[in-house]
Amino acid sequence: MRLIDAHCHFWRLSRGDYGWLTGDGASLAPIRRDFLPADYPGDARLIVVQAAPTLAETDFLLALASRQPRIAGVVGWVDLAAPDAVAQLCQRAANPHFKGVRPMLQDMADTDWLAREARPDALAALQDLGLRLDALVTARHLPMLAGFAAAHPDLPLVIDHAAKPQPGAQAEWAAGMRALAAIPHVHCKLSGLMTELAVEDLRDPLPVLQDIMGQLLDWFGAERLIWGSDWPVLTLAASYEDWLELSESLLEYLGAGERAAILHGNAARFYGVAA
């Protein structure tokens, strides 16, 4: 099966900038270790996404990509509010593996940070350099993100993890995602869903995933959904193999062309890599 994993992570803890992984809490203990390309369990081509809000980590991922042919692209981090944001974007865009940026919006107290604080010249540079914006958001960000996307029709935008639908918060999430799907250049990643499920749903995740998937297909269509694993964070809830099997079940009723689009074609088109 041809596959592009449009959302996975690598990290080396000794680098020291993964704040969300620090501490000794039990919930993250299984992934509080190094994860590098040799550890990746599948044979997909990869879009590797930042896991720390630092330029140093972005450069670490770009260095990995230079040595690993399976890494098709890197979505890194640049502070879009910094005075030197344009220079930092230009410097990294000189590397053909650099495909876009992901501000860690879910971790910011200001829900409207992207709309209020990101510099207009940095956003213009993203477009001019042919880069993309990955939106790491939850339901609270969706109204802001719809306004932002409408105001930037030439900036390719993808919603990471389908905005992390939460048990009990479906109405807010559905309204926000439906509004975003009405904006033609907005895409959505089928990643990160397992780690958002309630414990009871993890015992039999297919029914709730089918409900989420059905809505996303209705709103975005098969041509704007992009498959990803969110490995290794995924492993807090399920194995890579389990997620791949569930994904195949979720897509089995679609035509071959629609499945191919979701599993590799849409990622190749969105990120500008070979399918």
N, C-alpha and C positions, 0 to 999 in steps of 0.2 A: 504494500500500500504506500503510495506516495504521500508524504506528510511533511508539512512545515509546522513545527511547534513555535507559534508566534509569541510565546510568553514563558520563558524559563529564566532561572537565576543561577549564577555562580558566585561564590564568595570564599575568601580566605580570611578567617577571623583575625589572624595576627595583624592584618592591615589596620584594624582598630577603629573603623568608622561606621560600624553597623550598630548604631545605638539601640535599635529596636530588638536586637538579639542579645544585648548584654543582660547581666543579672543571672540569677539562679532559679527563676521560676520554672515550675514543672511543665507548663503548657508548651514551651518552646524547646524544652530539653532535647527532643529527638532531632532537631535541626541545628542545634548549637554546636556545629562542627564544620569543617571545610567541605564545600561541594564544588567540584571542578569538572571540566569536560569529560575526563575519564570516568567519572561517576555516573554520568547521565545514562539512564537505563534503556533508552530507545535508539532507533536509527534515523530519526527525523533530522532534517535541516533545521537550524535554530535561529530564532531572534532572541537575543539575550537582553534582558531588561535590568536596569539599575536597581540596586537594593540599598543604596546609601546616598544621601544628598550631598555628594562631594564630587568635585572634578577629578580627584585622584582615583575614585572608584571607577568613574567612566573611562579613564585612561587605562586602568587595570583591565577592564573588559575589552577595550580595543586591542590591547596587547595580546590577550587570549585569542581574539579573533584573527590576529595576524598569524597565529601558529596553528589554528584549528580550522581546516577547510569547511567543516560542517557548520560553522557559525556564519550565517549569511548576513547578519546585521546586528547592530547594537543600538538599543534605545538607552541613552545616557541621561545625565543630569547636568543642567546649567541653571544657575540662579537667574531667572528671567527678570528679576527686579534689580539686579546689580548694575552699576554704571558700566561695567566692562562686559555685559552680557553678549553684545554683538561680537566683540573680539573673541570671546571664548567660543561662541558658536562657529565663527568662521574658522578658528584654529582647528576645531575637531571635525568640521565638515570637509576639511581637506583629506580626511581619511575616508575612503569609500565605504567602509563598514559602518560609519556613523549615520544612522537613519532617522533619528529623532530624539526628542527629550521627553522626560516624564517628571514634572514637578510632583512632589508627594503631597498632593492636596488633602488627602484624607487625614494627614497628621497635623494640618494647620488649623488653629482655632478660628481663623477668619474664613468663613465659608466662601466669601466673595473675593479671596485673594487673587485669583487668576484674572478676574475682570477689573479689579481695582489697582493691583500692584505690579503686574507684569508690564514691562516697558513697551510702549508701542514700537520703538525701533527694534527691540528684540523679537517681537512677534512678526514684524515685517521681514526681519532677517530669516526667521524660520521659513517663511514662504519663499523668499528670494533664493535661499540655499536648497530648496527642494526637500526640506525636512518635514517631519510629522510630529504631532502632539499626542502622546498617550495620556489619557485622563484617569488618574487613580482617584476615584471618587466613590461616595456613597449617596444614598437617596437625598441627603440634605443639600448636595451640590447640584442636583439636576436642573432646577430652574435657572441657576446662574449659568450652568454650562450650556443650556439651550440658547440663552441670550448671547453668550460668548460665541458659540458656533455660528449663529445667524449673522453676527457682526464680522465674522472672519470666514467668508465662504470659500476662500482660496487656500485655507490652511487645513490639510487633511487631519482628521481627528478620529481617534478610536477610544471607546469607553472600555477601560480595563475591567475584567471580571464581571461584565454586565452590571457594573455599579453595585455589586455585592448585595443581591436581594436578601432581605432579612425576614425570618419567620415573624409574622405579626405586623409587618410594615409594608404589606404588598400594595396598598392603595397609593401611597405616596410614591413608591418606586415605579409602579405601573404608569401613573400619570406622567412622571418625569421622563421615563424611557420612551413612552409613546410620542411625547413632544419632540424629543431628540431624534427619533427615527424619522420624523417628518422632514428633517433637514438632510438633503441628499448626500452631502459629503461626510456625514457622520457614520462610522462603523462601530461594531461591538464585538468584543472578544468573548468567546465561550471558554473562559478560564476562571479559576478561583472559585468555582461554584461549590465544590465539595466542602471546603473549609468553612462555608457560611451556613451549612445545613444544621438543623437541630440534631441533638444526639439521637433522638428517636428516629429521625428520618435517615440517618446513616445506616440503620439496620436494613433498610430497603430503599435506597435512594432513587431508584428509577421513577416512581410515580411523581414525586415532587420535581425532579429534573425534567420530566416530560412536560409538566405544566409550565415551567419556566421556559423551556425550549419552544413550546408551542406559541407562547406569547412573543418571544423574540423573533421567531420566524414570521409571524403575522405582521410585526412592526417593521423589521429590517429586511425581510426577505433573505433568501439564501445567498444573494450576491453581496451582502454587507456584514455577514457573520464570519468571524475568523477564529479558528480553533487554536487553543493553547493549553498547556498543562499546568502552569504555575508551579512546576517542579523546582525545588524540592519542598516548597511550602505545602504543596498538595499532600505530601506524605504524612502530614499531621492528621489527615482524615482518610486517606485511601492510598493505595499503591498506584504507581504510574500505569501498570497493566490493568488495574481495575478501572481507572478513569478512561483509558483507551477503549476498553470493552463497553463501558457505559456509553461512551460517545458513539460508538458504532451502533448501539441499540437505539440511541436517540435519533440517528440519521438514517436508519435502515429503510424507512418508508419514503425517503426522497429519491429522486432520480439520480442516476450515476453522475450526471453533470453537476447537479446541485451539491452532492456529497464531495465531489472533487473540488468544487469552489470553496467550500467551507474548510476542507482539510488541508488545502495547499494553494489553490489558485488565488483566492482573495488576499491571503497574506503576501503572496508574491507581487500582486498588483499594488497593494497598499504600500508596502515597504520598498518596492522597486528592486526586487531580487529575482533571480531565476526561479521558475517554478519547478 
